[in-house]
Amino acid sequence: MQLSLSPTQCQPLKIIALGDSLVYGFGDPEKGGWVEQLRRWWMLPDSSGHVLYNLGVRGDRTQQVAQRLEVEFRHRGELRNRVPDLIILSVGVNDSARLTRLNGRNCTDFALFESEIASLLDQAQQLCPVLFVGMVPVDEAKMPFLNCFYFNHADQYRYKEATRIACNQRQIPYLDIFDQWMARGDTWRNKRLTEDGLHPNTLGYQSLLEDVIHWEPLAGYHTRPDYQLK
């Protein structure tokens, strides 16, 4: 596996965002979600000019992202003998859902999830620098999703904490969207979710974009056009 190498001269970076519907932007028919808006922002005149590929797939769990990570990475370098310079990951909420009832089993058993998220992070980190954007809290009153999946804050918190700890252990920057959005209150949060109670709406993705843009580990990528990976 060819690793991403530090650019020898100032040039736009190739970045891939992998994950679930939060990466894909489902729920935002107007602007296409936070990844799409960031992609367009980086195309503006006088911007850093980075190339951002949206590789989100609705419904993906951690294991599915891991299965396609290397193939997606290999095919997004654009130039011969080049591979992407940065991976942005965002996955885990679909692993946390309970099946068929409130006390049903989780889609991915918690112990198995801990193993899978560790493996995904190790795999990604062997390829290039990694950033992780956490999950958005759901509206529990709107569950079940699709009359089958029971998402809830308690399980979301467990799974996101496992992810945050795994990232910290590997010195991978983790943006804790769940805690940030929970702290802003029910009214603020529910205005930013679609009727399904799971996906952000256009306003929600706008707020998520602002959280991401002002996140220090990512800020250097768009505020300094001469940025080079260390």
Steps between C-alpha positions, in 0.01 A plus 500: 500500500646832393488757776420865462818704484553861602471734201832639387345829395195708582200349324138410568456183698288198413262419786243223538205499740370151579204399709124473510206729414651783707785513248269441205282794606163325508228735617639812331352529148595868482873496568595133504636477853812625678753308287353633177502857634860466613591361158344801329659742745844364416427566131439871548756748358785565743410189702743223586371309196502159666318217320243330725331172408171414671503124557208474739260208464162499674466231763868414516633365825862496609574161350367606159709818496806293590429257218505770234759732652807376316329480160354848536838632611689344209272654238487862618854625446417633153860497379712192435689382807304738723255416775286728723665718762229488767213274608195638681295227667146524640324176590350315795140611546363208297698258715327635811137451397288234669302262281120457504446622858634743760693229682593300193856414410725766350571483128863446594571347839686754712805280563522424130464869418794586724710252307375618160549871564854434625573299187355770273708771663817292481435422136434864412794633697737273308397677180514872587398752769147448635230723649176372654167689509260358758130418474197729538254423784163375383148606601396204716132598476505422127622143539482235367663591171345304210282323760800288592802688631490647850771762533545650848733741679631249752629264234623785284702628795656157564601450139629852449701480823660177384589674175632811673720293732633291211583819310672655801710188547625542143529880513230531235306828540135431589222759468237418763186620322275294728606681818501840330148462364362351822632801692306737274164365616202310360338798325818603319576142403155391381478800266802353322367149445272369225160347571660154527681615815829354381646717225586869515298733279646788299534716811654209686764441236575872497563487874708186456706670230569792731608262776736323260640817342586650840651176629868568556639176350326579170531879506854498371394322185274782380644811661853463369529432125868420545425224751718192469467175691768444758 
